């Protein structure tokens, strides 16, 4: 357990960018910040990003480079860490990168000479069955806030947990999320949507929800069979700062998937995820919520599994528009518009894809026991499905009685 804050610098002006996917943590380059941000490669064969080839010249710009900024925290987590560490000095983007160390999503590590003590592990079973009157998330955040910086606005923390599988104790890297008053039971919402994605054969990472509904847990998806994969979201790949993650279109996203993967199969995967987001009513499927994964220095580039999917329309403080445009509009598309999106991207059988995802989602919400734990979620998702042109008549669905929850 980390009882004391480690010795921290008053500011961070230089960071060694290393490989976190190998045991030797070999140096890739050096990032410095003075009047501007400058990244200089120190080796000649492994790029840190698909959009930053290895050159002898430094990469200079006014804001931190997209490949480094993609994992920087936003919203709740950024405010929490800034408040906790404000007494030490200037907590800026360089500082957050230094705190990320080698624990961030992807294959890059950042070394600024900060050494952190190990944190006592908690078991996955303990998280799921937590019954104490004291909330678990604040305790985990206090322990782990310096051990895994994560992007996004939602309150979340990355933890290492033990898990008993058969007779063997496995260590799992987990991302744990909770909710605030503005988005009640967002945990249930995301769990239902991610499991619906699984039913639609979109292969999301494994997910869990705690018995008290306070925690949504997802297994870290950049580690596959012990191998650490490089990770780049499409805000990074399309060279858009994080605050421009809503400034694009799904047409442009599909073209970018084709460009970076060189595979029509990966375009079809991306199209299926877009269709699912439209059908499930996720208005927050922006550029940072689509990504590619690959082995650093190689070209085995594939689309990352779907993540961060929720039914946003149910929340009154969120508008009813999509995150990105289709045909210059952010209104949720109907079936014919989705077919056109697929056809224009070269996807064969777009109508069959839409029908399968629609019908499977209808079947899933009909039988889901968890969906009734968030009042109104089932009916709200039904409306989203009908907009996208479900082929199964929604009037045949029998509404389950809502279960009470704490």
C-alpha angles and dihedrals in degrees: 000000000000105000099162131048108243121243105285130192123240090237141356119228102158133038131182109225109214143175110266093181094073134057095240096056090217117203117256101175147315127265118203134180125205122119086344140003114270129185119191123187115229096190133045110225115045120065119207090218138022087238096048110067119196111269138160090237121082122247105238127184143146097250130040112282115267095241089058097039097049093089098042113125123251135191118355098009094048092049092046095052093042091052093047094050104032091105090063098058144268109359104198137141093287089053092051090051090052090051090050090063112164095326101082126109111279136027100294126098129194121213122191096155097269115141119200126198119236119268123227111253126238123206123247089231090056091053093049095047099038109149105164120123087233110085114245101211096066089050093050092045091053090051100041108029091105095043105069126011113208132191124233140068101258117096105262143148135195115230140173111233136180119233131186111227111182101313098332127090109227127193113226131192105221137183111215122197135185134178141242134218093274093059107030116199093000083154092066090043094054094042092053093047094047092048089049087054088052090052088052089057094247091134102226119182117276113280137193137187125209120244091244090051092233096113135051112194127196127182115242107262102198092073114075120178090337094310119121111222129206112246130202126172121212094250085065095042093048089047095240121143115242092258089060095055090114094049103094143055138254088241089060091044092055090048089051091050089053092046097051100036099033087212131117088200090062090048089054090050090052091047091052091052091049091050091049092050090052093046095046091046101245108163093177101067094125130158094278090058092063120065147156129233130204144149108276110258095014135088103235089122118172136163114269116241117267116275141165094037118159137154098250100177093078092068115084095211092060120076121236095246131106122253093239134029132258113197090350092304132105094200113117107264129239122229096272091052091051090049090052091050090054096043092050089052091052096254112153118215096017090158091056091049091053092047093050094049092044095048094043092050091049090051091047097052090045091060103029115116093191096057092072091060090079109057113238096007096115095050092045093052090048089060091051092051092051091054092055091050109259113202094208111080106248092206088073092064114104113216115233120227112260116252120221117245137186 
